[in-house]
Amino acid sequence: MPDEVFIHESSYVDHGAQLGSGTKIWHFSHVMPGARIGERCNLGQNVFIANGVVIGNNVKIQNNVSVYEGVVLEDDVFCGPSMVFTNVKTPRSAFPRNTSDDYKVTLVKKGASIGANATIVCGVTIGECAMVAAGSVVTQNVHPYALVAGVPARRMGWICACGERLSLIEARAECGHCHRKYELKVDRLQPV
């Protein structure tokens, strides 16, 4: 384990977990064996990372988040406080799903943000730089740069890589903050 890793004394990191340099794990957290966490990540208080989870670099996971087997978080992902990932479509106590074949893959692409108390139903992909509003329930894939909100979550607009909301004019947008430019093509926003 790299020397630059910080693990609070109240947390457990099981043998076999991989942690990148500069990563910090705060109070009462647990990282299972087989989890792979990149560099410069920050895991808040009471975070659980399951076996087999893959987390990229510079990922921020706020307090009270459980990242279950089957979830992949690419670089620069933000998970807000108490947001929820699921990993089984039809859970039953009497018929436990306990093999990796039963878990559905959930992919959160580079730069995406998930707001506090949102729920991400397993098997979806949240596109690059997308933003899920606080309290939303995501039941289907989210396009890159989409801003989604509600129960179930629906697209409410578009968002820049820097996090500012975009206004489209004739299928084009320029961020008023960072001046990145975008173009809408077949219902997908793309950087120009």
N, C-alpha and C positions, 0 to 999 in steps of 0.2 A: 504494500500500500504506500503511495507517495507520501513524503513527509509533510507536504503542504495541505493535506486533508485535515479538517477539523471535525471531530466527532464528540459531541457533548457526552459527559460521563453518564448521563441517564439513558443514553441511546444504545441500541444493539446493532452491530453490523456483523452478520454471520460470516463465518469462514467460507470463502469461495465467492463472495461478492466482489465486484471490481469497481473501484472508485478512481476517478480522474483527479489530477492535481488541482488544487484550489477549491475543491468541493467542500461545502460545510453542511453538517447534519446537526440540527438543533435538538432540543429537549424531547425526551420520551418517544423517539422515532425508532423504527425497526426496518432494517434492510436485510432481506432474505438471501441465502446463497444462490448464486447463479444470476443475480441482478447485475446489470452493467450500467454504471452511471458515469457520464462524461466529465469533462473538466469544467471548473468554475460553476458548478451547480449549487443551488441553495435549497435545502429541504428544511422547511419550518418545523414548528413543534407538532408532535403527534402525527407524523407522516409514516405511512407504511408502504414499502416497496416490495412486491412479491417476487418470487423466484421467476427468472426468465424475462423480467421486464427489461426493456432497453430504453435508456434515457441518453439523449445527445448532450452536447456541450451548452453551457450557459442557460440551463433550464432552471426556472424558479417555480418551486412547488410550495405554496403557502400552507398555513396550519390546517390540520385535520383533514388531510387528503390521503386516500388509499389508492395506490396504483396497482391494479391486479394483473395477474398473468394474462398475457395476450395484448397488453397495451404497449405501444411504441411511441415515444415522444422524441421528435427530431430536435435539432439545435434551436435554441432561442425560444422555446415554448414557455408560456406562462400559465400556471394553474392556480386560480384564485382560491381563497379560503373556503374550506368545506365543500368544494365541488366534488362530484362523484363520478367514477367510472364503473360500469358494470362489465362483466366478462362472460356471462352465460345468458342466452336468449330466454330460456324457459327453466328457471331454477325451481327445484323441488327438494324439500327437506328429506322426504322418504326415498328419493331417487337421486342421490348426490352425483354431481358432475365433477369427477375428480381426476380426469386425465387431460393432458394438453389438447387432445383432439376435441374435447367438449368446449374449449374456450374459443370465442370469436375474437379475431384480431381487430383492434381499434388503433388507427394510425392518426396521430396529430402531427401535421407537417410543419416544417421550419417556420418559425416566427408567429405561429398562431397563439391566440390568447383565449382563455376560458375563464369567464367571470365567476365570482363567488356564488356558491350554492347551485351552480348549473349541474345538470345530470347528462352524461354522455352514454347513451345506450350502445352496447357493444356491437361491433361489426361495421362501424361507420369510419369514414375518413374525413378529417377536418383539414381543409386545404391550406396551403401556404398563406401566411399572414391573415387568415380569417380571424374574426372576433365573435365569440359567443357571449352574449349579454348575460349578466348576473341573473340567476334563477331560471334560465332557459332549460328546456329538455330537448336534446338533440336526438332525433330518431332516424335521420337520414343524412347522407353525405352533405358536407358544406363546401361550396366552391371556394377556390382561392380568392382572397381579398373581400369575401362576403361578410357583412355584418348581419348576424341572425339573432332573433329574440323571440321569446314567447314559449307557450306550451301547447302543441309542439312548436319547436323553433322554426321560424320562417325568415326568409331574407327580407331585411328592412332597408338595405342599401349596400354601399360599398365602402371599404376602409383602406387607407393607405398603409404601406409597410411601416410607416412611423406611428400609426395609430389614429391619425386624423380622419374624420369622415369626409368622403368625396362627394362632389356634386357632378353628375354627368351632364354634359352639353353636347348634343349630337354624337353620342356614343364615345365621347372623350372626356377625360378629367385630368386636372393638374392639382396636386396638393398645394394648398395655400401656405402650408408650413414648411415642407422640405422641397417642394417643387418637382417631385417625381411625377411622371406623366403615365397615363394609362389609356387603354382603348378597350371597349366592349366588343367582343367578337363571339357570336353565337352563344349569348347568355353567359359569357365568361369574361371577367376583367383580366387584362394582361398588361404588364409593364411595357412601355414603348421604348 
